[in-house]
Amino acid sequence: MSRSARVVPAVPSALLALALTACGGVHGTPGGSGVHDPYFPKSGNGGYDVSHYDLKLDYTPGDKPRLTGIATLTARATKDLSAFDLDLEGLDVDEVTVEGKRARFNRAGQELTVRPHDDLDEDETFRVTVRYSGTPKTITDPDGSKEGWLRTADGALALGEPTGSMAWFPGNNHPSDKASYDIAVTVPKGLQAVSNGELTGETSSGDRTTFSWHTAKPMASYVATVAVGHYRISRSTVGKDRLPVYVAVDPAQVKASRKVLAKIPEIMDWEETNFGPYPFSSTGAIVDRPEDAEYALETQTRPVFPGAPDTGTLVHELAHQWYGNSVTPKTWRDMWLNEGFATYAEWLWDEDHDGDSCRQTFEALYDHGEDDYPDLWSFPPGKPSGAAHISDDPVYVRGAMVLHKIRQKVGDDTFYDIIQGWAAAHRHGNADTADFTAFVEKKAPDKDFGGIWKDWLYGDGKPDEA
């Protein structure tokens, strides 16, 4: 208490609330500045749920690249709000409006805190518009890899897993809050801008061209992408439903990529047979140069590859459209539900295409997998040992081994019922490991999975028996 403070008798909270109500003055409280993700606690925000992003971007590459953006988010308040946060790393915020009225805001690290002119009521749908500009950042992950806005020789590549999307647009940057997207990107004439979903417009004015993309099905922010540069574009359709295929390839990678990308129709047909109906309204790929990124990523409907992928990688990233993009983890602890499934898809492909059977792959890994994956037994897939390890080998390889143990336990018919049913039951939603184990047990109530969960999913070290 400061020396000049005056002691005021305490007012019971109920009487204070009653007095405020009489004055028309009950106010909301600020939304949380994170959703308490176990590995990325600052990611995401509490108090609202986004249903749609409308992003209008203007990008000029070069020695001094500049991005100008107008992001309009349509959201629903999940509590009475006096303020709420958006995730935005770097960039300068010029103006924020909520429901058309200018709002106060402040910045603290990745948090953009918005104080609307009028409080928001629980269940109220509102629109917040952020005007921003600057040089977007490249973000270094806890594991040392690069994401965010990656500059390339002729443009840029935006990659978001796990947190990089906040480098190029403000949002609720956590996989638990999925939304539809409209992304319009204006670039110098002669360049192209490729994103998720379907291309709905391409218009030129003066020396600039705008590419407009629409994603109708819910998408997590980490699988949103923009690729700016020179690309060879091919359009086709696959399957009896003539699903649109849009492929963009850097000219230097066209020859090396041609043969493997020609397998997209075959892979899509095989994956629908194994995993169930494709969950989105288009597919394809973006192939940039090897130096443009350090890894492939399952960006929704249109995976990104740094150079021509091999067949296994293409199978893996397309399998993520079911497992990861449609069925999305509730937290980053559940990463194995993405990577274990996509890795097992590679094993299944090999099994069905004259390669090793899944049993052979599993047994070889159990016997001497640490020769190729030194950290294979360093932690269990259901419990990664920190944010820097959510993309380590145990999540991918041992995650696939968990699925094979389930297959051994239940047999092929029930196993395919499980993986197809899982994709159907949580289509366009979120799920965690507890949801999955409960789902498996419900599908095979006569089987005991306790040993698999204890030793393979959550157990430390190498299990005693294969």
Order of alpha helices (4+ residues) and beta strands (2+ residues): alpha-beta-beta-beta-beta-beta-beta-beta-beta-beta-beta-beta-beta-beta-beta-beta-beta-beta-beta-beta-alpha-alpha-beta-beta-alpha-beta-alpha-alpha-alpha-alpha-beta-alpha
